[in-house]
Amino acid sequence: MDSPLAHSPVQPVKSLLYWRKSKVNGAATVPVILALDPSGILSMKDVGLELVFAAPVSQVAVRFTSWGTMVVQAQGRQHDIVGVGASLSPSPSPEQLDELAAGRSGNAGNDGTATRLGSSGAALSAVDGIGTAAGAAGGIAMEYAYFRGLEAVKAWQETLPLAGASVEKSSMKAMKYFTAAVLAALVMALVVGLLIK
């Protein structure tokens, strides 16, 4: 007997993520809207809502890295997409925010996937601003923003295979290990500092 998923329509999903056009220039990590429509077209739009690509999801290959990057191969080009922008990234445009708001009002599936993805991405630019200005508290806010963005990327990792994309999954645990190592180093520095006194 066929799985019910084999005959279910594609659930529309839309979210604000960030396209890392350069690995060294933070200002080139720009907000984009990644969307999957009910007909199975995966598209990405830039700040001015111009199409970067639009392709049948079955013709798209996606690889998720351990650091939470979604590497999308579409129409012969590679696009590195992340859940949170760099400190130099531009803010989402009013047009992008309007499109997300319109998507939240009518595109959420039964599980609220569209809303969850859209809101997790949209919240990041405000938190990112806090991170650049508030010292240690800002660093905590930035880490919170990173994990919110990571959750948005993980949700796409679950959505795309169901829609027919070729997907190479990842546990995306590298940042957790890095954070644990940094916290361990801080604790050791505190203990050494107390012992030296």
VENSUL-V120483 format. One record per residue. N is the residue number from 0. RES is the residue in three letters. PSI is psi in degrees with one decimal (999 if undefined). NEAR is the number of other C-alpha atoms within 8 Angstrom. Layout:
[[N:RES:PSI:NEAR] [N:RES:PSI:NEAR]]
This chain:
[[0:MET:138.8:2] [1:ASP:149.8:4] [2:SER:143.6:6] [3:PRO:-28.3:6] [4:LEU:-27.4:6] [5:ALA:-23.8:6] [6:HIS:1.6:6] [7:SER:145.2:6] [8:PRO:158.6:5] [9:VAL:129.5:10] [10:GLN:125.5:9] [11:PRO:138.7:12] [12:VAL:141.8:12] [13:LYS:132.5:14] [14:SER:156.5:16] [15:LEU:118.6:16] [16:LEU:-169.8:15] [17:TYR:132.2:13] [18:TRP:116.2:13] [19:ARG:93.5:13] [20:LYS:-19.2:9] [21:SER:141.2:8] [22:LYS:-11.7:6] [23:VAL:-23.9:4] [24:ASN:104.1:7] [25:GLY:-32.6:13] [26:ALA:-17.9:10] [27:ALA:8.9:10] [28:THR:104.5:16] [29:VAL:150.0:15] [30:PRO:139.3:15] [31:VAL:159.6:14] [32:ILE:118.9:13] [33:LEU:129.6:12] [34:ALA:144.6:11] [35:LEU:118.2:13] [36:ASP:168.8:11] [37:PRO:-22.2:9] [38:SER:-1.0:5] [39:GLY:21.2:11] [40:ILE:124.8:11] [41:LEU:127.5:13] [42:SER:158.3:12] [43:MET:131.2:12] [44:LYS:143.6:13] [45:ASP:-168.4:12] [46:VAL:-35.4:12] [47:GLY:11.8:8] [48:LEU:24.5:9] [49:GLU:140.4:7] [50:LEU:127.1:9] [51:VAL:-43.7:8] [52:PHE:158.4:10] [53:ALA:118.9:10] [54:ALA:150.9:11] [55:PRO:133.3:9] [56:VAL:-27.5:13] [57:SER:-15.2:9] [58:GLN:11.6:9] [59:VAL:137.1:13] [60:ALA:133.8:10] [61:VAL:132.1:12] [62:ARG:130.3:10] [63:PHE:129.3:14] [64:THR:166.1:11] [65:SER:-20.2:11] [66:TRP:0.1:8] [67:GLY:20.5:12] [68:THR:136.1:12] [69:MET:109.0:12] [70:VAL:108.0:12] [71:VAL:123.8:12] [72:GLN:110.7:11] [73:ALA:132.7:13] [74:GLN:42.4:7] [75:GLY:6.5:5] [76:ARG:153.7:6] [77:GLN:136.5:8] [78:HIS:119.5:11] [79:ASP:118.4:11] [80:ILE:133.2:12] [81:VAL:166.5:15] [82:GLY:-18.5:16] [83:VAL:145.0:13] [84:GLY:169.5:16] [85:ALA:168.8:9] [86:SER:-24.2:10] [87:LEU:-1.1:8] [88:SER:142.8:12] [89:PRO:158.0:8] [90:SER:156.8:7] [91:PRO:147.1:11] [92:SER:157.8:8] [93:PRO:-35.4:6] [94:GLU:-40.0:9] [95:GLN:-43.9:14] [96:LEU:-37.6:10] [97:ASP:-41.8:8] [98:GLU:-39.3:8] [99:LEU:-42.5:12] [100:ALA:-40.9:8] [101:ALA:-39.0:8] [102:GLY:-38.5:12] [103:ARG:-31.0:11] [104:SER:-22.4:7] [105:GLY:-5.4:6] [106:ASN:-0.2:10] [107:ALA:136.1:14] [108:GLY:-172.8:9] [109:ASN:-29.9:5] [110:ASP:3.3:5] [111:GLY:21.0:8] [112:THR:-45.5:11] [113:ALA:-42.5:15] [114:THR:-45.1:12] [115:ARG:-46.9:9] [116:LEU:-43.3:14] [117:GLY:-46.1:13] [118:SER:-32.7:10] [119:SER:-36.2:14] [120:GLY:-42.6:15] [121:ALA:-28.4:11] [122:ALA:-14.3:8] [123:LEU:-35.0:13] [124:SER:-36.1:11] [125:ALA:-43.2:7] [126:VAL:-37.1:11] [127:ASP:-40.1:14] [128:GLY:-38.3:9] [129:ILE:-42.9:11] [130:GLY:-33.7:15] [131:THR:-14.3:10] [132:ALA:-9.7:7] [133:ALA:26.3:9] [134:GLY:-132.8:8] [135:ALA:-41.4:6] [136:ALA:-37.4:8] [137:GLY:-36.6:12] [138:GLY:-40.0:11] [139:ILE:-42.1:9] [140:ALA:-39.7:12] [141:MET:-40.8:12] [142:GLU:-39.6:8] [143:TYR:-44.8:8] [144:ALA:-41.6:12] [145:TYR:-46.5:10] [146:PHE:-33.2:8] [147:ARG:-44.8:12] [148:GLY:-38.2:15] [149:LEU:-38.2:12] [150:GLU:-38.2:10] [151:ALA:-43.2:14] [152:VAL:-41.6:13] [153:LYS:-36.9:9] [154:ALA:-38.3:10] [155:TRP:-34.5:8] [156:GLN:-31.2:11] [157:GLU:-31.7:8] [158:THR:-44.5:8] [159:LEU:-42.3:12] [160:PRO:-36.3:10] [161:LEU:-27.5:9] [162:ALA:-8.6:11] [163:GLY:6.7:8] [164:ALA:153.5:13] [165:SER:117.0:11] [166:VAL:132.2:11] [167:GLU:109.8:7] [168:LYS:164.6:8] [169:SER:152.2:7] [170:SER:-16.9:5] [171:MET:45.8:10] [172:LYS:0.5:8] [173:ALA:-42.0:8] [174:MET:-35.0:9] [175:LYS:-43.2:7] [176:TYR:-41.2:8] [177:PHE:-44.9:8] [178:THR:-42.7:8] [179:ALA:-40.5:8] [180:ALA:-41.6:8] [181:VAL:-44.5:8] [182:LEU:-40.6:8] [183:ALA:-41.5:8] [184:ALA:-39.1:8] [185:LEU:-42.4:8] [186:VAL:-43.5:8] [187:MET:-40.0:8] [188:ALA:-39.1:8] [189:LEU:-45.3:8] [190:VAL:-45.9:8] [191:VAL:-42.5:8] [192:GLY:-40.2:8] [193:LEU:-37.2:7] [194:LEU:-33.6:6] [195:ILE:-33.3:5] [196:LYS:999:4]]
